[in-house]
């Protein structure tokens, strides 16, 4: 309940930032502003995640075309410098600004600030049995995987970091991960 209130309060100062991103994105790329996708959360409940669209409108259909560029092992699809990014979208994705609408997911009770990143349903269905414990907690906007290097980690390292979080989660751990995430986002923003 506390995180839902914090997310609601954060929407006020974040709203102008989202408005600026709306103008930048809609002026430079046709298509909707928000990207809404089904993800698997706690207890494998399916929910709609909200993100600012960072890719071309037909990005999902182009996935097979770029399958050979997939940098992730395991059942996930990740390309750090994905050719499907829009000009503005690449910046938004690499700085994490595209995740701001997930405050709505927190308010709705589908997510928290910290927890395992929710996977698209087709990827989540292929998570091996030894990593299923990641689905016993609410997913988060950020996670140990994010602050430990995300795309640079193997799938097994990613899943192990999720299991570590599930077994060690606490307010102290959440605050430390949130702090490390903010530091990372500032660093990435200054690199652009």
C-alpha positions as CSV (number, residue, x, y, z in Angstrom):
1,X,0.0,0.0,0.0
2,X,2.9,2.4,0.8
3,X,4.5,1.8,-2.6
4,X,1.2,2.5,-4.3
5,X,0.9,5.8,-2.5
6,X,4.5,6.7,-3.3
7,X,3.9,5.9,-7.0
8,X,0.8,8.0,-7.1
9,X,2.7,11.0,-5.5
10,X,5.6,10.5,-8.0
11,X,3.2,10.8,-10.9
12,X,2.8,14.5,-10.2
13,X,6.4,15.6,-10.7
14,X,6.9,13.0,-13.4
15,X,3.9,14.1,-15.5
16,X,5.7,17.0,-17.2
17,X,8.6,14.7,-18.1
18,X,6.2,12.3,-19.7
19,X,4.5,15.2,-21.5
20,X,7.8,16.3,-23.0
21,X,8.6,12.7,-24.1
22,X,5.1,12.5,-25.6
23,X,5.8,15.5,-27.8
24,X,9.3,14.3,-28.8
25,X,8.1,10.8,-29.6
26,X,4.9,11.7,-31.5
27,X,6.7,14.4,-33.5
28,X,9.5,11.9,-34.6
29,X,7.7,8.6,-35.0
30,X,4.2,7.6,-36.1
31,X,2.2,5.3,-33.8
32,X,0.9,5.2,-30.3
33,X,2.8,6.8,-27.4
34,X,2.4,3.9,-25.0
35,X,3.5,0.3,-25.6
36,X,1.2,-2.1,-23.8
37,X,2.3,-5.7,-23.5
38,X,1.1,-8.8,-21.6
39,X,3.6,-9.8,-19.0
40,X,3.6,-12.6,-16.3
41,X,3.7,-11.4,-12.7
42,X,3.3,-12.9,-9.3
43,X,1.8,-16.4,-9.2
44,X,2.0,-16.3,-13.0
45,X,-0.8,-13.7,-13.2
46,X,-1.0,-12.1,-16.6
47,X,-1.1,-8.3,-16.6
48,X,-0.6,-5.4,-19.0
49,X,2.6,-3.5,-18.6
50,X,2.8,0.1,-19.6
51,X,5.9,1.5,-21.2
52,X,6.7,4.5,-23.5
53,X,7.0,3.1,-27.0
54,X,10.7,3.0,-28.0
55,X,10.5,1.0,-31.2
56,X,8.9,1.2,-34.6
57,X,5.2,0.3,-34.6
58,X,5.7,-3.1,-36.3
59,X,8.6,-4.1,-34.0
60,X,7.0,-7.3,-32.7
61,X,6.4,-8.5,-36.3
62,X,10.1,-7.7,-37.1
63,X,11.3,-9.9,-34.2
64,X,12.1,-12.9,-36.4
65,X,13.9,-10.8,-38.8
66,X,16.4,-9.8,-36.1
67,X,16.5,-13.1,-34.2
68,X,20.1,-13.6,-35.3
69,X,21.1,-10.4,-33.4
70,X,19.7,-11.7,-30.1
71,X,22.3,-11.1,-27.5
72,X,20.6,-13.1,-24.7
73,X,20.8,-16.8,-24.1
74,X,17.9,-18.7,-22.7
75,X,14.3,-18.1,-23.7
76,X,14.5,-14.3,-23.8
77,X,15.1,-11.8,-26.7
78,X,17.4,-8.8,-26.0
79,X,19.4,-6.6,-28.3
80,X,21.2,-3.7,-26.6
81,X,21.3,-1.5,-29.7
82,X,18.1,-2.9,-31.3
83,X,17.7,-1.7,-35.0
84,X,14.0,-1.4,-34.3
85,X,14.5,1.5,-31.9
86,X,13.2,4.9,-33.0
87,X,15.7,7.8,-32.7
88,X,14.1,9.1,-29.5
89,X,13.2,5.6,-28.3
90,X,16.8,4.4,-28.1
91,X,17.6,7.3,-25.7
92,X,14.4,6.6,-23.7
93,X,15.2,2.9,-23.4
94,X,18.9,3.3,-22.5
95,X,18.1,5.8,-19.8
96,X,15.1,3.9,-18.4
97,X,12.7,6.8,-19.0
98,X,10.5,4.5,-21.0
99,X,9.7,2.7,-17.7
100,X,8.0,5.7,-16.0
101,X,4.4,4.6,-17.0
102,X,5.0,1.5,-14.8
103,X,4.1,3.8,-11.9
104,X,0.6,3.0,-13.1
105,X,1.3,-0.7,-12.7
106,X,2.4,-0.1,-9.2
107,X,-0.8,1.9,-8.4
108,X,-2.8,-1.0,-9.9
109,X,-1.0,-3.5,-7.7
110,X,0.6,-5.5,-10.5
111,X,4.2,-4.4,-9.7
112,X,6.4,-2.8,-7.1
113,X,9.4,-0.5,-7.4
114,X,11.8,-3.5,-6.9
115,X,11.3,-7.1,-7.9
116,X,12.2,-9.5,-10.7
117,X,11.6,-7.8,-14.1
118,X,8.3,-9.2,-15.6
119,X,8.9,-11.2,-18.7
120,X,6.6,-11.2,-21.8
121,X,4.2,-14.2,-21.5
122,X,5.8,-16.3,-24.2
123,X,9.3,-15.9,-22.6
124,X,8.0,-16.5,-19.1
125,X,6.4,-19.7,-20.1
126,X,9.8,-21.0,-21.1
127,X,11.6,-20.2,-17.8
128,X,13.1,-23.5,-16.5
129,X,11.6,-25.1,-13.4
130,X,14.6,-24.3,-11.2
131,X,13.8,-20.6,-11.6
132,X,10.1,-20.7,-11.1
133,X,10.5,-19.2,-7.6
134,X,10.9,-15.8,-9.3
135,X,7.1,-15.8,-9.9
136,X,6.3,-15.9,-6.1
137,X,6.8,-12.2,-5.7
138,X,5.5,-9.1,-7.5
139,X,7.7,-8.0,-10.3
140,X,9.5,-4.6,-10.2
141,X,10.5,-1.7,-12.3
142,X,14.0,-2.4,-11.3
143,X,15.8,-5.4,-9.9
144,X,19.3,-6.8,-9.0
145,X,19.6,-7.8,-12.7
146,X,19.3,-4.1,-13.8
147,X,22.0,-2.8,-11.4
148,X,24.3,-5.8,-12.1
149,X,24.5,-5.2,-15.8
150,X,21.3,-6.5,-17.3
151,X,22.2,-7.2,-21.0
152,X,25.8,-8.1,-20.0
153,X,24.6,-11.0,-17.8
154,X,23.8,-14.5,-19.0
155,X,20.2,-15.8,-18.6
156,X,21.3,-18.0,-15.8
157,X,23.0,-15.1,-14.0
158,X,19.8,-13.1,-14.4
159,X,17.6,-15.8,-13.0
160,X,20.0,-16.4,-10.1
161,X,19.9,-12.7,-9.2
162,X,16.1,-13.0,-9.2
163,X,16.2,-16.0,-6.9
164,X,18.7,-14.1,-4.6
165,X,16.2,-11.2,-4.5
166,X,13.3,-13.5,-3.6
167,X,15.2,-15.1,-0.8
168,X,16.7,-11.8,0.6
169,X,14.2,-9.2,-0.1
170,X,13.6,-6.5,2.6
171,X,13.1,-2.8,2.8
172,X,16.9,-2.4,3.2
173,X,17.6,-4.5,0.0
174,X,14.9,-2.6,-1.9
175,X,16.3,0.8,-0.9
176,X,19.8,-0.2,-1.9
177,X,18.7,-1.5,-5.3
178,X,16.6,1.6,-5.9
179,X,19.6,3.8,-4.9
180,X,21.9,1.8,-7.3
181,X,19.3,2.2,-10.0
182,X,19.1,6.0,-9.6
183,X,22.9,6.2,-9.8
184,X,23.0,4.0,-12.9
185,X,20.3,6.1,-14.6
186,X,22.1,9.3,-13.9
187,X,25.3,7.8,-15.2
188,X,23.6,6.6,-18.4
189,X,21.9,9.9,-18.9
190,X,25.2,11.7,-18.8
191,X,26.7,9.3,-21.3
192,X,24.1,10.2,-24.0
